[in-house]
Amino acid sequence: MKKYLVIVAALVMLTGCSKSVSDEEFGEIVIGGKGSRDITFNLKGDFTFSSMTRALTADGKDMTDVWIFDCDDNELLQQIHQTSGDADFGQPTVNLSYGIHYIYVVASRGTGATVSIPDETIIFEKVLNTFWGCYTMTVDAATDNTHNIRLDRAVTKLKVTFTDAIPDNVATFNVTPATWYYGLDFVTGEPVEAVNGQPFTITVPSSSIGVSGESVNIFGFSSSTEWTTDVTVSSKKSSGDVVSSVTLTDAPFKRNRVTEYSGNMWTAGGSFNISLNTEWGSSYTGTW
């Protein structure tokens, strides 16, 4: 699809035009041979939807935002942004003009999102579970009023588990991938906004001191083709001094897959293993 320009749609009130009762019942507007219909989209995928609470839930966490981009061959026709408090969250109703429409949908609980229409991207300050889907349809007087759109997970996740007990002088963990993706092309579903060497800092709660088996997780956007990057994992004192550090060389990542490393961080004799979470997709397991 071509890069498209933003069209700001205005509602134009036309005198002398009328809408029949039957058309109104079916959410259809017909003016001068042209028309539109109200179409409700049901979002489907690797998550659950509650019609009572209007919640889209994946891995026990609710999505907070849904974006719908309605396009034709050349341009964006309209953009709709839903938040979890909206009455029709997860089941948006969109008025579509007669003709061919390319519908792109993103559902996420990531934070600090910035949408760029010229670039066709959504960039997040913090990436969390995110789903993407596209749907092509032709709208006319006979089009059904309800359509399902399947969304697929657009992210990968790194989970690092420390099999030994966390020392009392550890205040934070830093997880630093050599390359990590913070954005999504909402037309293609591909990752964008590669950032090099930016650390994720996780504060260690006092309840975790002395506990073994604790883990940290980071999300990033990924393609469906496996790719690799080095990841440095370090623990630090409150002063910023490094207590311990390990580098995961050529850690593999893939969309809809959890890459899990586990091992000893502060004591000798351990190795880090990788496994892939089957709740997402086939897992990958590695050691250091």
N, C-alpha and C positions, 0 to 999 in steps of 0.2 A: 504494500500500500504506500502511496505517496505520503510524504510529510505534509500535514495539512494545516491550514490557517484556522484560527479561532473564529467561530461565528457566534456573535452574541444575539440570541433569539429574543425578540420582543413579541408580546401577545398583542395582536392587532384586532381591534373590535370592528367588525364589518356590519354596517347597517343594512337591513333588508335581507339578511341571511338567516335561515332557520335550520333547525336540526329536528328530525323526526323523533317521535317517542321511541320507536324501535331502535334507531341508531343510538340514542342516548342510553338505552338499557344495555347496549353492548359496547359502550365506550367508544363509539365511532363518530367522527365529525366529517361531514362532506360539504365542501364549498367549491362551487364552480367546477365540478368534475374531479377535484382533488380531494384527498381525504387523509384521515389518520385514525389510528386505533390506540386505545389504552391496552398495553400488554403487560401482564404480570409475569415476572421471572422468578421461578423457584430455583434457588442455588443448591446444587447437589455436590457431594464430594466426600473426602475422607474427614468428615466432621459431622456433628449432629445438629439438627435445628429444632428448637423448641418453639412451637407456635404460642405457648402460654407466656413465656418470658422473652420471646423474640431474640433468643440467643443462638449464635453460631459458635459451637464449642468444639475444639480440637485439643487433644492431649490434656483435657481438664481445664483449659483456659478459653475464655470467650474472645471472639474477634471483636474489635472495637470500631472498625471502619470498613465500609464497602464503597468502592468507586465503580461507576458504570460509565463507559465511554461509547457513545452512539455515533458511528461514522458511516459515510458512504464511500464511494471510490476515491474521493479526492480530499475530503475535509471532515473535521469534527462537526457534527450536527448539534450535539448537546453532551454535557457532562453532569453527572449526578453524584453527589457525595452523601452517603448515609453514615450516621454514627449510631452506636448501640442503643441510644435512647429514642430513636425514631420509631414511630408506631408500625411502620412497614419494613423495619430492618430485617434483611435476609430474604424478603419477598417484595422487591421494589416493583412498583407499577410505573411504566414509562409510556408517554404518548409518542408513538412513532408514525411518521408520515408514510403514505403509500410509497413503495419502492423497495430497493435492496438496502439492507442494513447490516453492518458489521458491528457486533456488540462485543466489547471487551470488558471483563469484570475482574476486579482485584478485591479480595477480602483479607484483612490483616489485623494483627494486634500490635504491629510495630509502632514506634513513637517518632515524633518529629518529622512527619512526612512532608515532602515538598513535591508538588506536581508541576511538571513542565509540559505544556501542550506542544510547543514547537519541537521539543526533543522526544516527545512521546514516552516520558519516564516518570516514575515515582521514586524519589530518593529518601531514605530513612536515616535519621540520626542513630536510632537503635533498631536493628532488624530483629523481628520475632516471627513467629509462625505466620506464613503468608500463602495465600492460594490465588491461582490465576486461571482464567478460562476465556474462550472466545466462542462466538456463535454467529452464524450467518443465516439471515432469514429474509424472505420477501414478504412485505406487508401489503395486503389488499383487503377488500371488503369481506373475504371469506377466511381470513387468518384467525386461527384460534386465539383466544384471549389469554391463555396461560401457556408458558413454555418453560422447559427445564434447561438450565445451563450447568454443565459439570465443570467444577473447578478442581484443579490439581495443585498439589503442594509445589511451591516455586522455590523452596529453600532447602538448604542442607543444615545439619547441626553437628557441632563438635562437642562431645561429652568427655571430660577428663575426670577420672575417679582416682583418688589417692587412697591406696590400700593401707598405708601406715597412718599413725596418729598425728594430727596437726600439732606442732610444738606451740608453747605458750608465747613465743616471741614473734609469731607470724600474724601480721595485721591484714595483709592483702594478698591476692593472687593477681598476677598479670598474665594474660593470654595474648600473645602477639603473633598473628599470622603474617607471613611475608607478603601475601596478597589476600584480600578479602573483598567481597562485593556487597555494596550497600544499597543498590538500586535495581529496579526492574523496568524493562521496556514493556509497557502495557499493551503494545500491539503484537509483539513477537513472543513475549513471555521470557525473553532471555535476560541474563544478568547484565547489569551495567554499573558504572561508578566503582571501578577497581581502586582500592586504597592499599598502599604499601606500608607495612610496618606500624600500623596504628594499634596500640594495646587496648585490650578490654581489661578494666580494673574491677575486681570483685572484692568487696570488704568481707573479711572473715568474721562472722558473728561469734560472740563470746561462748555461745552454747556449742560451737563446733571445736573449740580448743580441746585437745586430748582425744578427739574422736577419730576413728579410722573409717574409711569407706565413704567419706564426703566427696562430692563431685561438683564441678562447674560446667555450665553449658553456654555456648555461643551459637547464634544463628547467622547465616549469610545466604545471599542468593546464589543460585548455581544453575548451570545448564544440566541437561540430561546426559551429557557426555562426561565421564570421569576426568578430573583434573587434579593436580597435586600442588601443594605448597608446603614450605617449612613452617612450623609453628613453635615458638618458644614459650614455655610455661615456667614461670618463676614465682616464688613466694618471697615476700618482703616484710621487713619490720616497719613499724610506724614511722621510723626515720627515713625510710626509703631504701635502706641497705638491703641487698639481696641475701636471703637465707639459703635458698637452693634454687637450682634452675635445671631444666632439661629441654632439649630440642627434639621435636618430632620431625624427622627428615622425610620429605616427600609424602606427607600425610595426604591420603586420597579423599576427594569429596565428589559428591554427586547429588543432584536434586532428589528429594524425597528419600534420603538415606541419612542415617545417623552414623557418624564415625566415632567410635568409642575407644579411648585409650585408658588403660588402668595400670597402676604399678606403684612402687614405693617412691616417695619423693624425698624423704629425709633420712631414711635408713638404707643400708646396703643390701644387696641380694635380691632386689626386685627388678622386674622388667615390665614395660608398658605394653599392653595388648590392645589390639583393635578388634571391634566387633560391629556388626551392622544390625540395627534395631528392626526386627521383622514387623513391628507395628507400623512402620513407615514403608519400608521396602527391604530388599535384601541388604544385609549388614556387611560391614567391613571390619576386620580385626587386625590390629598391629601391636608391636612391642617396641620399647626402647630399652 
